[in-house]
Amino acid sequence: MALMSDAYEVTEDFRMILKAERGGVPPTVKLDGAYKFVDDLYKLIPGGAPSLLKCTKLSVEGEQIEFKAGVVIIGKVTIKNGSGKLKFLKKGVYEDTTVEL
């Protein structure tokens, strides 16, 4: 997910590099085991990866979560869904928080 986000950019010679704004430190992204395959990751972010440019750490716990387009993660954020039912993380800015869906 981090590589798909705005924390990285593709150079003119087609290398994937961390954006200078990150100060050489990539965001830490920890996904639930339900998202270990690429197809499952695309179910998590069908509208594209969230903004992780200012993210320190993102943790996603539980299955059946879908990030809507326009999600911005800042600092340390944990997203949880223990319901077993499909839940949506709405467009918006999430900063240093835990979101229980």
N, C-alpha and C positions, 0 to 999 in steps of 0.2 A: 504494500500500500504506500509506503513512504516513497518508493521510487516513482510511483504514479502521481505523486502530489507535487505541489509547487515548491517543495523544499529542494527539489532537484531540477536541473535544466540540462538540455542536450546542447553540446558545443557544435561549432560549425563542422568539426571533423567527426561528429556523431558519437562523442563520448558523453556518458551520463555523469554529471558532477554535482556536488552539493553546492547550492547557491552561496555566494559570498556572505550574504546576510546571516547565515547560520554560524559564522565564525569557526568553521571547520568541524562542528559538532552535529552529527545527524540526529533526527528525532528518533526516540525509541518507540517502537510500535510492537505491542504484544497482543496478538489475536487469539481468541478461543480456538481450540483444536478443530472446531466445526469449519474453520476457514483455512485449513491447511492446503487445499487444492485451489488452483487458479480459478476454476469455474465457481467455486464457493465464494471466493473473494469478490468476484464480479456480482454475485447476488447481494453482497454486503454494500457495494458501492455502484449500483447500476447507473447513477447520474454522474459518476466520476468521483475521484478521490477527494476527500476533504482537504481544505487548506491546512498544511502542517508547517508552514513557514516559521511560525512562532511557537510551535509545539515542542515541549521538552519530552513528554511521555504520553502516549495514548495506549490505554488498555481497553480491550473489548471482551466482555465476559458474557457467555450465553449465546444461544443460537437464535435464529429468526430476528435478526436486526437488519434494518435497511437504512443507510444514510441517504438522506435526500440531498439534492444538489444545493450548494451554497452553505455547507457546514464549514465553520472555521474553528480550529482547535488551537487554543493558546495555553501554554504552561502544561500542567499535568492534569489530564482528564481521563476518567474511567466511565465507560458506558456499560450498563448491566441490563440484562433481560433474563430473568429467571422464570418467566411465565410459560415459556414453551410456545407462545403464540407470536405471530409476526408483529413487530413493533417498529415504528419509524422514528428516526432521529431527525427532527425538523430542521429546516434551514435556520441558521443563526450562529452566533458566536458562543462558544463554550470555553470558559476560562477557569482553570484551577478548580475543578468541580467533579462530582460524581453524579451521573445521571442514571436514574433507575427508571426503565421504561415499563 
